[in-house]
Amino acid sequence: MKKHTLTFSVALAVALVALAALAAGADDLKTPQSPVKLVKARPVTSSAREQLTGQLFPSKLLPLGFEVGGRLVKTYANKGDTVKAGMTVAQLDTEIIDAQVAQAEAGVAASEAAATLATDMAQKNEKLRAEGSVSDAQAKTVLTQGKQAEAGLAAAKAQLAQARAGRKRHDLKTTISGTVIDAPDNTGGLIGPGMPVFIIQQIDTLTLKTTIAESTRAMVKAGLKVHVESVGSGASTDDATVKVIIPTADPSTRRIPIEVSVPNQDGRFVSMTLAKATLPLGEAKKAFAIPATALGTTGGEHVLVQAGGALKRVGVTVLERNPKEVVVVPDEALDQIVDYPQAASNQTQTSTKP
């Protein structure tokens, strides 16, 4: 009998030790074996933002060529030069057209002399007709000759105007101010009419062309301030503004094209390169700035906080992202949050394994 009592006591002691071990394991479910790193959530005021990528274009682009053909004899601007509107940038050989202008001027002078003589004759014949010295038929003949002389003068003037217009087309003038992007390397070659000889871009202001979703169109207005950053160089500005929202969707993407005016007087941006635009959407609201490393993404964007010795998941809505910091609106107020939440979650899961 005593032997059975002793065996029962030993079994009871072993059971109590096992229960104590299980209780210790239950405590390990609540708290990681090693402390997690906590960081402060900084209160800020921000609004929802959408980041878009597009290409920077010159605000004005002018392929410039002669309206007439000829031999290029002079250039007054080279690649990289800045030109003003109305400036002559090149000239064709004018030897033939100058001769045509001189011939037309001589024709006008001869026609003016003939018209003056015919007018004098008509006036004299009118007096003689009134005195009865000449017949009506003779008077009409002289009057007709005077009108023909006047018509000849008008034709000569028209020919002179045409010759002078042709002469002007031998001088190539820019109609915009800007930077010469392309220009002839040499003179002496034959240039055909309409052939682009110069390319001039106005790059003191650039235009960023991109698209937005139809759902955000109502929140984007002309004049809205936009942050623009170059993808390649990292140059940025906060003074860009929405210039126009095109009221027709792109047929391939069903997105709404917009154009953003980007100031570039200091040349920090390069035309025909990629840039990112960050558009504020809606009114500013209270939010929190947290390190980018504190944002969890598994199962939805969230952060982790400590509550009662355990880790608690709090959902967030991201308003703004950058490599170092994220601005979020949480489902509840934040103070301190867990940095590197994925590592903390993995540590907790490891500590709960038997």
URJOKA-V828728 format. One record per backbone hydrogen bond with DSSP energy under -1.0 kcal/mol. NH is the residue of the N-H (numbers start at 1). CO is the residue of the C=O. If there is no record, write none. Layout:
NH&CO / NH&CO
//
This chain:
5&1 / 6&2 / 7&3 / 8&4 / 9&5 / 10&6 / 11&7 / 12&8 / 13&9 / 14&10 / 15&11 / 16&12 / 17&13 / 18&14 / 19&15 / 20&16 / 21&17 / 22&18 / 23&19 / 24&20 / 25&21 / 26&22 / 27&23 / 28&24 / 30&27 / 31&27 / 39&337 / 41&335 / 42&289 / 44&287 / 46&285 / 50&279 / 52&277 / 54&275 / 55&209 / 56&273 / 57&207 / 59&202 / 59&205 / 62&200 / 64&198 / 70&191 / 72&189 / 73&91 / 74&91 / 76&89 / 80&180 / 81&78 / 83&178 / 86&174 / 87&84 / 89&172 / 90&172 / 91&74 / 92&170 / 93&71 / 98&94 / 99&95 / 100&96 / 101&97 / 102&98 / 103&99 / 104&100 / 105&101 / 106&102 / 107&103 / 108&104 / 109&105 / 110&106 / 111&107 / 112&108 / 113&109 / 114&110 / 115&111 / 116&112 / 117&113 / 118&114 / 119&115 / 120&116 / 121&117 / 122&118 / 123&119 / 124&120 / 125&121 / 126&122 / 127&123 / 128&124 / 129&125 / 130&126 / 131&127 / 133&128 / 139&135 / 140&136 / 141&137 / 142&138 / 143&139 / 144&140 / 145&141 / 146&142 / 147&143 / 148&144 / 149&145 / 150&146 / 151&147 / 152&148 / 153&149 / 154&150 / 155&151 / 156&152 / 157&153 / 158&154 / 159&155 / 160&156 / 161&157 / 162&158 / 163&159 / 164&160 / 165&161 / 166&162 / 167&163 / 168&164 / 169&165 / 170&167 / 171&168 / 172&90 / 174&87 / 178&83 / 179&201 / 180&81 / 181&199 / 182&199 / 188&72 / 191&70 / 194&66 / 195&192 / 197&64 / 198&64 / 199&182 / 200&62 / 201&179 / 202&60 / 206&262 / 207&57 / 208&260 / 209&55 / 210&258 / 212&256 / 216&213 / 219&216 / 220&217 / 223&242 / 224&221 / 226&240 / 227&278 / 228&237 / 229&276 / 230&235 / 231&274 / 237&228 / 240&226 / 241&261 / 242&224 / 243&259 / 244&259 / 246&257 / 250&255 / 254&250 / 256&212 / 258&210 / 259&244 / 260&208 / 261&241 / 262&206 / 264&204 / 267&264 / 272&56 / 275&54 / 276&229 / 277&52 / 278&227 / 279&50 / 281&48 / 285&46 / 287&44 / 288&328 / 289&42 / 290&326 / 292&324 / 294&291 / 295&292 / 296&302 / 300&297 / 302&296 / 303&314 / 305&312 / 307&310 / 310&307 / 312&305 / 314&303 / 316&301 / 317&329 / 319&327 / 320&327 / 322&325 / 326&290 / 327&320 / 328&288 / 329&317 / 331&315 / 337&39 / 338&304 / 339&37 / 340&293 / 344&340 / 345&341 / 346&342 / 347&343 / 348&344 / 349&345 / 350&346 / 351&347 / 352&348 / 353&350
//
